[in-house]
Amino acid sequence: MSLVRKVVRGAALGIITSTGSRVLGLVGTLLLVRYVAPAPYGEVSAASVLVLSANHFSTLGLGMFIVANPQAGRPAVFHATFFHLLLGILAIGGVVLWRGPLGPVFDAPGLSRYVPGLALSVLIDRLAYMPERILVRDLRFGSVSLSRTLGELVYSGISVWLAMRGWGAMSVVWGNIARSAVRAVVVLTAVHWREWIEPHPIRTATLGKMSSYSVAVAVANLAGFAARRWDNLVISRLFGPAVLGQYNLAYNLADIPATQIGEQITDVLLASFPHVKPEERHSVLLRATRILALIMFPMAVGLGMIAHPLAAVFFDQRWSGVGDFLMYLSALSIPRPIGGAIGAYLHACNRPWVDAAIEWTTLAVMMGLMLTMGRLGPLWAASAVGVAFALRYVFCLYALKKLEGVSMLSFGGALLPPFFACLVMVAGIAGTRWTMGILGWRSPSARLGIEIVAGALIYVAAALLIARTGTRELRGLAQHFIKRRRPETAS
């Protein structure tokens, strides 16, 4: 199978299955919050951030080394697995031991009861991490997608069932444990144990070669993780766990396009860039930027447009602030995936420290804005997050210009056609909403459905007229995938 076919198939399969699994998770979350109050939900969210922070701070980018170096043999994979597990046990165990004093620091003293179960869930994920990286390295995206889909299905079922039986926020903990266990079973079954944990002597030379690459990746990943998670701790510290519960729920909804579509494409790019000729990577990145913008812009902008109707349909009065947060946070899914694609490009060009500098600068800007303008109110804090991620994209473009001689105008111009198509979509949704008000249509769910359908149709029509290059490239990729698929099906 050709590289192009593997990349297209991996991206398509990842998007389809990830979107499906996220829909399952979303349905589960919408049902879950009917039985869990904002304050406990905020405390379990804060506990999750602490455990995941320990996990990421001890990862050291070893999995990225395995993906970016397909030629690395089993001894290197064993080194990565051994130190990945050892450091994870030490770091996550430390959070479990210190969970008591950490709660009051973030104005969430109840988080300590959720930490042990979440720590178990993360340790299970850590066990399956290296085998999953092997699947990504080998472009075997089917097993990865299956594990994520089944995991989300199990999480939704277990967490909602326990919440209905009165387990409260602890249902989230057990749902996470069940999800991690299912994902681990699927991944460990798909990869032979010799591929990742067959014992080999620990050698300084092997470890040194891996660390020279992995340390820079780890530094970048830490900042990227912190930029996506530590805002929760700031919100909890400034406004308490109840506000955090609403903020975190809105953030998870706003983040769906970026994580479930944008990051799937970024994962495929990271795995495929090492196989692409260096002189062709720039054109591949530019095409990916156009396609990402074409897909991500309408999802993010449209989500912001329907934020309040969506909240009115799915949440009760306890969660009344979700709509406001969602409207501001929906901007996250515009710059984040495109910045992630540029980060994958920098890694392929052996410039991981540049990506690390961008991530830490973004984190510093975000924390600075949240701790200053964020003190004016929760929505100001949410706005600070969107501004920081928008600036991150600007930092990425500047790095490309200085280091690779890439024109900032070419990449900035790639965003304009989808942006103008989104303006048409916004006007269409506003007009549809006004028309329904004139006609006296009062059903919130019916109005929401009509707005979604109208916005989608208007954007597609506008994109075909305005963003012709991007739509042509997206259509070409789809046709290429279908044509290549037909002979295999016939065979």
Backbone torsions as a table, in degrees:
resi	resn	phi	psi	omega
1	MET	NA	132.3	-177.8
2	SER	-68.9	159.8	179.3
3	LEU	-62.0	-43.2	-179.2
4	VAL	-58.8	-44.2	-178.7
5	ARG	-64.5	-41.2	178.9
6	LYS	-63.7	-40.4	-179.1
7	VAL	-66.0	-47.3	-179.3
8	VAL	-64.0	-44.3	-179.7
9	ARG	-64.7	-41.7	178.9
10	GLY	-62.5	-43.8	179.2
11	ALA	-64.1	-45.5	-178.6
12	ALA	-63.9	-46.2	-179.1
13	LEU	-65.0	-41.3	179.6
14	GLY	-63.0	-43.2	-179.3
15	ILE	-66.0	-45.8	-176.5
16	ILE	-63.8	-52.2	-177.0
17	THR	-70.3	-37.0	179.5
18	SER	-67.1	-40.1	177.2
19	THR	-63.8	-42.6	178.6
20	GLY	-62.3	-43.4	179.8
21	SER	-66.9	-36.1	179.8
22	ARG	-69.9	-34.5	175.3
23	VAL	-60.9	-42.7	176.9
24	LEU	-61.3	-45.4	178.5
25	GLY	-63.4	-37.2	179.7
26	LEU	-65.8	-44.7	177.5
27	VAL	-59.6	-42.6	178.3
28	GLY	-62.1	-40.9	179.6
29	THR	-66.1	-41.5	179.6
30	LEU	-63.0	-35.9	176.0
31	LEU	-74.7	-37.7	-176.4
32	LEU	-62.0	-43.9	-175.0
33	VAL	-70.6	-8.2	173.0
34	ARG	-73.1	-18.8	-176.1
35	TYR	-116.3	-3.9	-178.8
36	VAL	-123.3	132.1	-179.9
37	ALA	-78.2	159.7	-178.4
38	PRO	-58.8	-40.7	-175.8
39	ALA	-63.8	-51.8	176.1
40	PRO	-61.6	-35.8	177.9
41	TYR	-63.8	-37.3	176.7
42	GLY	-67.5	-37.7	179.3
43	GLU	-67.0	-42.2	178.3
44	VAL	-68.7	-29.7	175.4
45	SER	-66.8	-43.3	178.0
46	ALA	-64.0	-40.8	177.3
47	ALA	-61.4	-40.6	179.1
48	SER	-63.0	-40.8	180.0
49	VAL	-62.9	-41.1	-180.0
50	LEU	-64.0	-45.7	-179.1
51	VAL	-66.2	-43.9	-179.7
52	LEU	-67.4	-30.9	176.6
53	SER	-64.3	-45.5	176.7
54	ALA	-60.4	-38.9	179.5
55	ASN	-62.8	-48.2	-177.1
56	HIS	-71.7	-33.7	-179.4
57	PHE	-70.7	-12.6	179.4
58	SER	-113.0	11.6	-177.3
59	THR	-81.2	-40.8	176.2
60	LEU	65.8	14.3	174.2
61	GLY	68.8	18.0	-177.4
62	LEU	-67.1	-34.8	178.0
63	GLY	-65.7	-36.7	177.4
64	MET	-63.4	-36.0	177.8
65	PHE	-61.8	-41.9	-179.1
66	ILE	-64.5	-40.5	-179.7
67	VAL	-70.0	-44.3	-174.6
68	ALA	-77.9	-9.4	-179.9
69	ASN	-127.0	77.8	-176.7
70	PRO	-59.2	-23.3	-177.8
71	GLN	-80.2	-8.4	-179.7
72	ALA	-62.9	132.0	-176.4
73	GLY	-87.1	-174.0	-178.2
74	ARG	-62.7	-36.5	177.1
75	PRO	-57.6	-41.1	179.1
76	ALA	-65.9	-39.8	179.5
77	VAL	-65.2	-39.5	178.4
78	PHE	-63.8	-43.1	176.4
79	HIS	-56.0	-46.7	-179.0
80	ALA	-62.4	-43.4	-179.1
81	THR	-64.4	-46.5	-176.3
82	PHE	-59.7	-51.5	-176.8
83	PHE	-74.0	-29.8	176.8
84	HIS	-62.7	-44.7	-179.7
85	LEU	-71.3	-43.0	-177.5
86	LEU	-62.7	-50.1	-178.7
87	LEU	-65.7	-34.4	178.4
88	GLY	-64.5	-43.0	178.8
89	ILE	-61.9	-42.5	-179.0
90	LEU	-66.5	-46.0	-175.9
91	ALA	-70.1	-47.9	-177.9
92	ILE	-69.2	-36.1	175.3
93	GLY	-61.1	-35.3	177.6
94	GLY	-63.8	-38.9	177.5
95	VAL	-65.3	-39.4	178.6
96	VAL	-61.6	-42.5	-178.6
97	LEU	-69.2	-33.2	-175.4
98	TRP	-102.7	16.0	-174.9
99	ARG	-64.4	-30.0	-179.2
100	GLY	-62.7	-55.5	-180.0
101	PRO	-67.3	-22.2	-176.4
102	LEU	-73.2	-31.0	-176.3
103	GLY	-56.9	-55.0	-178.5
104	PRO	-61.6	-25.7	-179.8
105	VAL	-59.8	-35.4	-177.7
106	PHE	-107.4	21.3	177.6
107	ASP	55.7	35.7	179.0
108	ALA	-139.6	68.6	-174.6
109	PRO	-62.5	-22.2	-178.2
110	GLY	-79.5	-3.2	-176.4
111	LEU	-68.2	-21.3	-174.4
112	SER	-62.6	-29.4	-178.4
113	ARG	-73.7	-17.0	-178.5
114	TYR	-95.8	-14.9	-172.6
115	VAL	-64.7	-46.7	-176.2
116	PRO	-58.7	-45.5	180.0
117	GLY	-65.0	-41.0	177.3
118	LEU	-66.4	-33.8	176.5
119	ALA	-63.7	-41.3	177.0
120	LEU	-61.7	-42.4	179.1
121	SER	-60.5	-44.5	-177.9
122	VAL	-68.7	-36.0	177.8
123	LEU	-65.2	-36.4	175.6
124	ILE	-65.2	-43.7	176.2
125	ASP	-59.7	-37.9	-178.6
126	ARG	-66.1	-36.6	177.4
127	LEU	-62.1	-36.7	-177.0
128	ALA	-90.5	-1.8	-172.5
129	TYR	-66.7	-49.9	-177.7
130	MET	-65.2	-43.3	173.6
131	PRO	-57.7	-37.0	178.1
132	GLU	-66.9	-38.4	176.9
133	ARG	-63.6	-33.1	176.5
134	ILE	-65.2	-40.9	177.6
135	LEU	-62.3	-42.3	178.4
136	VAL	-66.3	-42.3	179.3
137	ARG	-57.9	-41.4	-178.1
138	ASP	-86.7	8.8	179.3
139	LEU	58.9	33.7	177.6
140	ARG	-98.8	72.0	-172.2
141	PHE	-76.8	-16.7	-178.2
142	GLY	-61.8	-46.6	-179.4
143	SER	-67.1	-37.8	177.8
144	VAL	-62.4	-45.2	-179.4
145	SER	-65.0	-39.6	179.4
146	LEU	-63.1	-42.9	-178.8
147	SER	-63.1	-40.3	-178.7
148	ARG	-70.8	-38.6	-179.8
149	THR	-66.2	-48.5	179.1
150	LEU	-63.1	-37.7	179.3
151	GLY	-62.2	-43.9	179.3
152	GLU	-66.4	-37.2	178.5
153	LEU	-62.9	-45.4	-179.8
154	VAL	-66.9	-41.8	179.1
155	TYR	-58.5	-47.1	-178.6
156	SER	-61.5	-46.7	-177.6
157	GLY	-63.7	-48.3	-176.6
158	ILE	-67.2	-48.1	-175.5
159	SER	-64.4	-43.3	-179.9
160	VAL	-67.4	-42.6	-179.5
161	TRP	-61.3	-44.3	179.3
162	LEU	-68.6	-37.6	178.2
163	ALA	-63.4	-39.5	177.9
164	MET	-64.8	-26.6	179.1
165	ARG	-90.1	8.0	172.3
166	GLY	91.2	20.8	-178.7
167	TRP	-82.5	-9.1	177.7
168	GLY	62.7	-142.9	-177.4
169	ALA	-68.3	-18.3	176.8
170	MET	-64.0	-21.0	176.7
171	SER	-64.1	-31.4	176.8
172	VAL	-64.9	-39.5	-179.7
173	VAL	-63.0	-49.4	-178.2
174	TRP	-69.2	-31.0	174.6
175	GLY	-63.8	-39.7	177.0
176	ASN	-65.0	-41.6	178.6
177	ILE	-62.1	-44.5	179.8
178	ALA	-63.9	-42.8	179.2
179	ARG	-61.0	-45.9	-179.3
180	SER	-62.6	-40.3	-179.1
181	ALA	-64.2	-43.3	-179.7
182	VAL	-65.6	-45.0	179.9
183	ARG	-62.2	-39.6	179.7
184	ALA	-64.5	-42.1	-179.9
185	VAL	-60.6	-45.2	-178.6
186	VAL	-64.0	-46.6	-176.1
187	VAL	-68.9	-44.8	-178.2
188	LEU	-67.0	-27.7	176.1
189	THR	-72.3	-31.7	-175.1
190	ALA	-81.3	-17.4	-177.0
191	VAL	-120.1	127.3	178.7
192	HIS	-64.9	141.0	-174.1
193	TRP	-61.0	-29.3	-180.0
194	ARG	-65.4	-24.1	-177.9
195	GLU	-68.8	-24.4	-172.6
196	TRP	-132.3	-20.8	-175.4
197	ILE	-133.5	12.6	173.8
198	GLU	-64.6	124.0	-173.5
199	PRO	-62.7	139.0	174.6
200	HIS	-140.6	151.9	177.8
201	PRO	-60.5	137.8	177.2
202	ILE	-76.0	119.5	-177.3
203	ARG	-119.0	136.1	-178.5
204	THR	-63.0	-37.2	-178.2
205	ALA	-63.7	-43.8	179.5
206	THR	-64.4	-44.3	-179.7
207	LEU	-64.6	-38.3	179.4
208	GLY	-65.4	-40.9	178.6
209	LYS	-63.2	-41.5	-179.9
210	MET	-69.3	-42.3	-175.6
211	SER	-68.5	-31.2	179.5
212	SER	-60.3	-31.0	176.4
213	TYR	-92.3	-43.1	-168.5
214	SER	-71.4	-31.9	-177.5
215	VAL	-61.6	-44.0	178.3
216	ALA	-63.5	-41.4	178.3
217	VAL	-63.6	-41.6	-179.4
218	ALA	-63.6	-41.9	179.4
219	VAL	-60.7	-42.2	177.9
220	ALA	-66.4	-43.1	-178.6
221	ASN	-64.4	-37.2	179.3
222	LEU	-61.4	-46.0	179.5
223	ALA	-66.7	-39.6	178.6
224	GLY	-63.1	-42.2	177.0
225	PHE	-64.4	-46.4	-178.9
226	ALA	-60.6	-37.8	179.7
227	ALA	-65.8	-26.0	-179.8
228	ARG	-93.1	-14.7	-172.8
229	ARG	-123.3	-35.5	-172.1
230	TRP	-71.2	-15.6	173.7
231	ASP	-60.7	-30.2	176.4
232	ASN	-61.5	-42.8	179.9
233	LEU	-66.9	-36.4	177.2
234	VAL	-65.9	-43.6	178.0
235	ILE	-60.8	-43.1	179.3
236	SER	-63.1	-42.5	-179.3
237	ARG	-66.0	-39.8	-175.9
238	LEU	-81.2	-37.4	-169.2
239	PHE	-127.2	-2.4	175.9
240	GLY	93.9	165.9	-175.1
241	PRO	-67.4	-29.1	-179.4
242	ALA	-65.8	-44.3	176.1
243	VAL	-66.6	-38.6	177.5
244	LEU	-59.5	-40.4	179.3
245	GLY	-57.8	-45.1	178.9
246	GLN	-69.6	-41.2	178.8
247	TYR	-62.2	-46.2	-177.2
248	ASN	-64.6	-39.4	177.9
249	LEU	-63.6	-44.4	178.2
250	ALA	-64.7	-39.6	179.6
251	TYR	-62.4	-44.1	179.4
252	ASN	-61.9	-37.9	176.8
253	LEU	-68.2	-44.8	-179.0
254	ALA	-66.3	-26.2	-175.0
255	ASP	-84.9	-7.6	-176.1
256	ILE	-57.2	-50.8	179.8
257	PRO	-58.9	-40.4	-176.7
258	ALA	-68.6	-45.2	-174.7
259	THR	-80.3	-39.3	-172.1
260	GLN	-90.6	-16.1	176.5
261	ILE	-121.4	-55.8	-177.1
262	GLY	-60.0	-46.7	-177.5
263	GLU	-71.4	-26.3	175.1
264	GLN	-64.2	-43.5	177.9
265	ILE	-65.9	-39.3	179.2
266	THR	-63.6	-40.8	177.4
267	ASP	-60.1	-42.0	179.4
268	VAL	-66.0	-40.4	178.3
269	LEU	-63.3	-41.3	179.6
270	LEU	-61.1	-40.3	-179.4
271	ALA	-74.9	-26.5	-174.0
272	SER	-94.9	-27.4	-177.7
273	PHE	-55.9	-40.5	178.4
274	PRO	-61.9	-20.3	-180.0
275	HIS	-91.2	-6.9	-177.2
276	VAL	-94.5	140.6	177.1
277	LYS	-60.5	139.0	-176.9
278	PRO	-54.1	-37.9	-177.8
279	GLU	-72.4	-12.9	-179.0
280	GLU	-100.2	-8.6	-174.1
281	ARG	-66.2	-36.1	-179.1
282	HIS	-61.5	-45.7	-179.6
283	SER	-66.6	-36.2	177.3
284	VAL	-64.3	-42.3	179.6
285	LEU	-64.1	-41.4	-179.9
286	LEU	-64.6	-42.2	177.2
287	ARG	-63.7	-42.1	178.4
288	ALA	-62.0	-38.3	178.6
289	THR	-63.1	-44.9	179.4
290	ARG	-62.3	-43.5	-177.8
291	ILE	-69.6	-41.5	177.4
292	LEU	-60.7	-45.3	179.2
293	ALA	-62.0	-41.1	-179.6
294	LEU	-62.3	-33.9	-178.0
295	ILE	-87.8	-43.7	-170.3
296	MET	-79.5	-37.0	-176.3
297	PHE	-56.3	-52.2	-177.4
298	PRO	-65.8	-32.6	179.7
299	MET	-66.9	-43.6	-178.9
300	ALA	-70.5	-49.0	-179.0
301	VAL	-65.4	-42.2	179.0
302	GLY	-63.4	-38.6	178.1
303	LEU	-63.3	-39.1	176.8
304	GLY	-65.1	-35.3	-179.7
305	MET	-67.1	-36.2	-176.0
306	ILE	-101.5	15.2	-174.4
307	ALA	-57.6	-50.6	-176.9
308	HIS	-70.1	-44.8	175.0
309	PRO	-59.6	-37.7	179.0
310	LEU	-63.6	-45.2	179.7
311	ALA	-65.3	-37.2	-179.4
312	ALA	-65.9	-32.5	-178.0
313	VAL	-78.4	-41.0	-168.0
314	PHE	-103.3	-14.1	-174.7
315	PHE	-124.7	147.5	178.3
316	ASP	-87.2	-173.0	-172.5
317	GLN	-63.2	-28.1	-179.8
318	ARG	-61.2	-27.2	-176.2
319	TRP	-109.0	33.2	-174.2
320	SER	-64.2	-24.4	-178.1
321	GLY	-81.8	-5.9	-176.4
322	VAL	-63.3	-39.8	-178.2
323	GLY	-60.6	-44.1	178.8
324	ASP	-63.7	-46.3	179.1
325	PHE	-61.3	-42.6	-176.7
326	LEU	-63.3	-38.1	-179.7
327	MET	-61.6	-39.9	-179.3
328	TYR	-78.7	-37.7	-174.1
329	LEU	-81.6	-13.9	-178.2
330	SER	-60.8	-22.0	179.2
331	ALA	-65.7	-14.1	-178.5
332	LEU	-58.0	-39.2	-171.8
333	SER	-77.9	-1.0	176.9
334	ILE	-82.2	-58.3	-175.4
335	PRO	-87.6	-23.7	-171.0
336	ARG	-61.9	-52.1	-178.1
337	PRO	-63.6	-36.3	-179.6
338	ILE	-68.0	-40.0	174.2
339	GLY	-62.9	-35.7	176.5
340	GLY	-64.4	-37.1	177.4
341	ALA	-64.7	-40.7	177.6
342	ILE	-66.1	-36.7	175.9
343	GLY	-61.3	-41.4	176.6
344	ALA	-62.3	-38.5	177.8
345	TYR	-63.4	-43.4	-179.9
346	LEU	-64.1	-37.5	177.6
347	HIS	-65.7	-40.6	179.0
348	ALA	-64.7	-28.1	178.8
349	CYS	-90.2	13.2	179.2
350	ASN	59.7	41.8	176.3
351	ARG	-124.7	52.0	-177.5
352	PRO	-65.7	-28.0	-179.3
353	TRP	-69.7	-26.9	175.4
354	VAL	-66.5	-45.3	177.3
355	ASP	-61.2	-39.5	178.1
356	ALA	-61.8	-42.9	179.3
357	ALA	-62.6	-39.6	179.0
358	ILE	-64.5	-43.9	-178.1
359	GLU	-64.8	-42.9	-179.1
360	TRP	-70.2	-33.6	175.4
361	THR	-65.0	-41.9	177.5
362	THR	-61.2	-44.4	179.1
363	LEU	-61.7	-44.1	179.7
364	ALA	-61.8	-42.3	178.3
365	VAL	-63.1	-44.6	-178.0
366	MET	-63.3	-49.6	-179.0
367	MET	-62.7	-39.9	178.8
368	GLY	-62.5	-44.0	179.5
369	LEU	-67.3	-41.2	-177.9
370	MET	-67.5	-36.4	-177.9
371	LEU	-82.8	-5.2	176.6
372	THR	-113.0	-79.0	179.6
373	MET	-66.4	-24.1	178.4
374	GLY	-64.4	-24.1	179.1
375	ARG	-69.8	-13.2	177.3
376	LEU	-71.5	-20.7	179.7
377	GLY	159.6	163.9	-177.6
378	PRO	-58.8	-39.5	-178.8
379	LEU	-70.3	-30.9	174.0
380	TRP	-64.5	-39.6	178.0
381	ALA	-64.2	-41.0	177.8
382	ALA	-63.6	-38.8	177.9
383	SER	-63.1	-36.4	-179.9
384	ALA	-60.9	-35.3	179.6
385	VAL	-64.8	-46.3	179.7
386	GLY	-63.3	-39.9	179.0
387	VAL	-63.4	-41.7	-178.1
388	ALA	-63.1	-42.3	-179.1
389	PHE	-72.1	-30.3	174.4
390	ALA	-66.1	-41.5	177.5
391	LEU	-66.2	-30.7	177.9
392	ARG	-59.3	-40.1	178.6
393	TYR	-64.9	-38.5	177.1
394	VAL	-63.6	-41.5	177.3
395	PHE	-60.9	-40.7	179.8
396	CYS	-63.1	-43.7	179.5
397	LEU	-64.1	-39.6	179.7
398	TYR	-65.0	-38.8	178.2
399	ALA	-64.6	-41.4	177.8
400	LEU	-61.6	-40.6	-179.1
401	LYS	-65.7	-46.1	-175.8
402	LYS	-72.1	-38.0	-171.9
403	LEU	-96.6	-33.6	-174.8
404	GLU	-114.3	-3.1	-178.9
405	GLY	69.5	22.0	-178.4
406	VAL	-82.5	135.6	-179.1
407	SER	-70.7	126.3	175.7
408	MET	-66.5	-31.2	-178.9
409	LEU	-67.0	-35.1	-179.5
410	SER	-64.7	-41.2	-179.7
411	PHE	-79.3	-36.8	175.1
412	GLY	-66.0	-38.1	178.0
413	GLY	-66.7	-26.7	178.6
414	ALA	-65.5	-20.4	-178.6
415	LEU	-87.9	-18.9	-172.4
416	LEU	-67.4	-45.9	-179.2
417	PRO	-59.3	-47.5	175.6
418	PRO	-61.8	-33.7	179.3
419	PHE	-63.3	-46.3	179.6
420	PHE	-66.7	-35.6	175.9
421	ALA	-63.8	-35.0	177.6
422	CYS	-68.1	-35.3	176.2
423	LEU	-60.8	-40.4	176.0
424	VAL	-63.1	-41.7	178.9
425	MET	-62.3	-43.3	179.4
426	VAL	-60.4	-44.7	178.4
427	ALA	-62.5	-38.8	179.6
428	GLY	-66.2	-41.9	178.2
429	ILE	-65.1	-42.9	178.6
430	ALA	-61.8	-42.0	177.8
431	GLY	-65.3	-39.6	177.0
432	THR	-62.8	-42.0	-180.0
433	ARG	-64.5	-41.9	179.9
434	TRP	-65.8	-40.8	179.9
435	THR	-63.5	-43.1	179.2
436	MET	-64.4	-34.6	176.6
437	GLY	-66.3	-39.7	178.3
438	ILE	-64.6	-39.0	-178.4
439	LEU	-77.8	-9.6	177.4
440	GLY	81.1	22.8	178.2
441	TRP	-77.1	118.7	-171.0
442	ARG	-106.9	-18.0	-175.5
443	SER	-65.2	115.5	-178.9
444	PRO	-60.4	-42.7	-177.8
445	SER	-67.2	-39.8	178.4
446	ALA	-66.1	-41.8	179.0
447	ARG	-63.4	-41.2	179.3
448	LEU	-62.8	-46.0	179.5
449	GLY	-61.8	-41.1	179.4
450	ILE	-66.2	-40.8	178.8
451	GLU	-63.1	-39.9	-179.9
452	ILE	-65.2	-47.3	-178.9
453	VAL	-64.2	-45.3	-179.5
454	ALA	-61.9	-43.9	179.6
455	GLY	-62.5	-41.4	-179.7
456	ALA	-64.3	-46.4	-178.8
457	LEU	-64.9	-42.3	-179.3
458	ILE	-65.2	-41.2	-179.5
459	TYR	-66.0	-43.8	179.6
460	VAL	-58.1	-46.0	179.5
461	ALA	-63.4	-43.1	-179.6
462	ALA	-66.9	-40.1	-179.4
463	ALA	-64.8	-38.1	179.0
464	LEU	-63.4	-28.5	-180.0
465	LEU	-90.9	-37.5	-171.6
466	ILE	-98.0	-45.6	-176.3
467	ALA	-101.7	62.2	-172.6
468	ARG	-69.2	-38.3	-178.6
469	THR	-64.9	-46.8	179.9
470	GLY	-64.5	-43.1	179.7
471	THR	-66.5	-35.5	178.2
472	ARG	-65.6	-42.3	179.3
473	GLU	-66.9	-41.1	178.5
474	LEU	-65.1	-42.0	178.0
475	ARG	-65.6	-36.9	178.7
476	GLY	-65.2	-41.3	177.0
477	LEU	-62.7	-42.5	179.3
478	ALA	-63.7	-43.6	179.3
479	GLN	-65.5	-38.9	177.7
480	HIS	-61.2	-43.7	-180.0
481	PHE	-63.8	-43.1	-178.4
482	ILE	-66.4	-43.5	-179.3
483	LYS	-64.5	-38.9	178.6
484	ARG	-70.8	-27.2	-177.9
485	ARG	-75.9	-32.0	-174.5
486	ARG	-62.5	-47.3	179.3
487	PRO	-60.9	-37.1	178.9
488	GLU	-63.8	-41.7	179.4
489	THR	-64.8	-43.0	179.5
490	ALA	-63.9	-39.6	178.7
491	SER	-63.7	NA	NA
